[in-house]
Amino acid sequence: MGAQLNLVEQNLHLVEVDSNQLLFHIPSSSLFQLDNLTLQMIETLRAQEQTAEQLVAELQQQYPADQISETLKELIALELVSDGSPLTPEIGLKKVTEFPLNTVVLNVNTGCNLSCSYCYKEDLDKPSAGKKMGLETAIQSIEMLIAESPQEERYNVVFFGGEPLSNLALIREVVDYSERRFAELGKPVDFTMTTNATLLTEEIVDWLNEHRFGISISMDGPKAIHDKNRITVGGQGTYDVVSRKARMLLERYQSRPVGARVTLTKGITDIRRIWDHLFNELGFAEVGFAPVTSGDISYYNLSDEELAAVFSNMKALGQEYLEAALDHRNIGFSNMHQLITDLHEGNKKALPCGAGVAMLAVDHEGGLNLCHRFTGSDLDTFGSVQQGMDKARLGDFLEQRLDRTNTGCASCRIRNLCSGGCYHESYARYEDPTHPVYHYCDLMRDWVDFGIEVYSRILAENPAFIDSYITPRRAH
């Protein structure tokens, strides 16, 4: 007798779309349309272990024996069926020794002219007490980026705060230095900024436009929603000034699309109303939503019921995204757009993001942090721009997250799209950035299933949408 065949359940997930069965190949984040033979083979092995001979005998009344054998070979090659041979380790990388940095986040000022009630920044100060980064530290950050990763094809310098525009003098100097320095190397450099928009002027917008900044505006929606949490130090709502400055920016800015970043907190789940205002009424190119579930001030965290409502409302807007896509329109719902991009590109992430590998955040003193969310936190830094990266400690941290042993991630069907979730959310909720974010796993799995359905419908009914709106994302 031949070897017993087993279905490798942790590597496959079946999704039904319009009565068609699709197979999501989990190790590669790829999607396959199933023919009847493959589906029947999966169902047969799911019901009972069989040898190859038994499987051929059972199915050859309906299908030619050579076709059954060929399909079985394909399933074994994809490691969807096992004949007892060892499976390929899904994450071959177990030890991190290379850090191909291409992005540095400069925390240019801890000071902010707003006092948003839900702010996660532990080093945030009032404007008068803000600790500004000096030019020497910023230049050392750029030089570290170049020295650590001279082989990268493109680099990105991100300006963050507090409110980054409250240290515009430094930003101007860093841009001038970076453009000269990277031009010497024959390498392009991009600049990115997240701002609350309150300090924008026409002159500043024109300068940002000249240097092709990628700009994201922190804005939470219509006046009643935005003014609930995004307030001045004196407690006044900021919608009127932010919306006025945003309209001015969107009218003048031409070099790149401008997005809005929405923070969802307790009591705020109306995704569509917020999107409609920011996309249709104000004219942002994209609107992205970030639910707060693990903030330091628990009062502002979404409850379990509210988080479920957020995902339900995201799916409702995702349905509108699908209908628009079939009509060859992009409605700028960036959460959906990113998921479709990941599925189309077959993205397989061993780690949840580039933090600590391709990106590090520099605090005002030059300390190296996993990302901008950790500057000022109690988590120890991973070296400094003055002394260099603590690669041994950073490698140890990343290896803990890579190790999926004894975690729910080991067999989860979205493990290569989610990869355990945001480090900072884990840190805020569990005081351990290596701990997977378990509290919305079911919601995330359902969201990815929905994304698979949307993606497959677009591929089947208007594949030109992918060429027009998904593929060009990487060009920016």
Phi, psi and omega in degrees: 000146177282180181291147175290136179262136177237143172283131179269084188302326184289352181255357183224151176214125180266135179231131179263126178229116180052047179068006173262139177267124176249148177248122174267112181276103192296318182300330183249000185054040181249156184242132180233141171277131184269134170273170186298322181296312181298317180297316181294323179296317178297315181294324180294314180288333178292327182283327185194141173299145178214159168275167178300321180297317180295321181294316178297316181299320183288328188258350189283353172291335181255333186225150177298143183301320182293328178290321178296314181297320180294317179297319179297319177301318180296317180293324177291320179297324178280358182058037172266338173233137180247136174257017181101348177292150179298138177281150177295131176302126186296321175248096180297331181281114178246337182234129182259116179237344180252138180231085185283072182299132169230356183224134173234133179256120181260116177275088195283342178199130175283345182282147177217141180276358174249168179223061184300130190297332186260007189304132182272351188289115183282344181255018185289137179232161170294157185309317184292337183255007184298138178261112185268143173288141177269162182298321181299317179297318180297317179295320177299326178295316180295317181293324176297318179302314181292315183294321182286328187222064182293344185272351183296148183274335184210147183233158181223129175248121184252134178253127187221169179215208028029208175255111186300327182292350175283357171229050184297326181302317178293316182303316179299316181294320180294319179297314179300314181296314183296317181297319177294314187293314182286331176296322177302326182272354183068029182243139176283150176228136177251153177239139184226146179211138168251125185224155176275000172077348188295333184263003181292139170232169178299321181295318179294316180301317181295323177293316178299320180296319181299327183257014171053048178293141165276118188243134173234132181256129175280112182207135190258004176126207179299167188307312185298325180279313183299315185287352179295321185235332185269089189237164177282172176301329180275000175093009181270145176295152185244007185302315187300314181287319181295316181294322179295314180293323180295318178298318179298314179301311185293332177285324187266333191277128186235341193285327181211157177295144180253130181250160174248140178246120186253131175258123182261122181235182182316127176085356183242103183228359187279076183306313188294317181298318180295312180300315183301317181293313185287323183275307186277321184272318180268329175096023173295147180286325180218151177229123180241144185245134178236105178286139177262115179236349186221034180291160181298325180263100189300337180304325185272354181289141173296138174287169178302319180294319180291322179296320176298321178294321178300312180295322177298318180288329174295321178293323178296317177290327176298326176295320176294323176301315179298311182300320178293319181298321179293338176264010179062042175233143176253120184264013169068029177270096195290332177298316179291318182300318181292320179296317178297320179298314180300318181291319182294321182274356182062038183296132180233109187255121173283332179235155188293334181200184182276000183303129178086348180242296179263347185219140170225150178252135182254124177279176188297340179268352180103001177293145182262123182241157180305314178202179184300334182290340184265351181297129181086358181277175179280352178290129181301146177285166183251057183095195181210165178290338179282317185261345182101171181286140172272082188293326180296314181291320179295319177298318179299317180299311183295325179294327176297320180285330178291332183281107182266007179301136178059028173240160176293346182287336189304322182241008183291140185288343178250021186300331183266000173254325182265315179056035174094349176088177188298130178302317185290324177296319176298318181295317182291324185273319187245359185059029181209105183292349178269353184281127177300150180272095187275343195286348172227035179301312182298320179294320179293321178297318179294322178296318179292320176302317178297318178299321177299318179297314180297313182299315182294324178294318179296315180300320184284323191252335177206069182298340179297336178298321180298314181295324185278323191239338182265306182303318182291348181304325183287347182281341183278000000 
